[in-house]
Amino acid sequence: MAMITIALLSTSCGYKVTYNLSGGSIPPEATTFSVAYFPNNAPMVAPTLSNVLTEQLREKFSRQTRLQQVEEGGDFAFEGEITNYTSTTSSVSSGDYALQNRLTITVKVNFQNAVDQTTSFNNKTFSAYSDYDASQLLVDIQDQLIEEIVSDLVNDIYMAAAGNW
């Protein structure tokens, strides 16, 4: 994917921000990012969820920004936890049996922008879900659902941190 970058200079505040068409704005002074491991502290645990979330967030910033990944203390630094992983009925038939279930994942994120603290946030909650046929067992499709839901969560986190335009 080609990335087109447009640099704008605001004469009123003298602050330069680089925008790119992948949906992000990163101050030019920022050069690194770090993503700490997101532990799964939800009452119901999926074994792969923490790794999938942590790795997808790292990959998103590696692919869509010019920032270089560091172990900790990046100019854009992320940490947090998975706080909810639940499956509930989302649709019921007239005969009172489940037609669809919904898997919901919620994460709490702390983001520190060392270059511009005004865009930092703490304990911001992100939640996403995917519906699936009630005749399917969650254990049989949870890996696919986790990939889909985490992709949505990562996009939301990315836009909250780098898409402030």
Phi, psi and omega in degrees: 000126177283139179247125178256129181244138179237125178259130179240142177238119179269119181285339182288325181243349178071017183254123182262132177231139178262127177251143173230159187283004173274002173100017183233158173227122183233127177301140182299336180287341179283130182234344185226162172218155176220144178230113176283157178299132179265101180290151178267103179254018178284152178300323176256128188246134171254125188303326185265351190301313181301314180296316181298313181297310182300313182291320179295323178293318176298314181297320180300312181288330176292316183283322192254003177225171175268000182293144177262137181283135173233161183297316179204161176072030178292161175301324169251110185240129182241139170209163179168198182206156173273122186252344182210137175213100185224150174242125181227162175286131180247344180211132183238142178281171177295340177270014177062036170239152186292133173260319180224149173244162181231125173264123181241135176236133179235136177233151175247128188236138169249127180234125177245123175255105184291339182274322182221089184301339182293342179263357179291155174212153179234141177053036177280131183263134175236136181221141177212161183213167172216137178270149177215156182299132183294342178284348179269145175276135181304319182301332181281335185236004186296326180297317178296315180296319179300315179302314181296311184293316180296324176301316177296316180298315181297318177298318179295317179296316179302312181295325178293325183271319188243356185252037186278050175224000000 
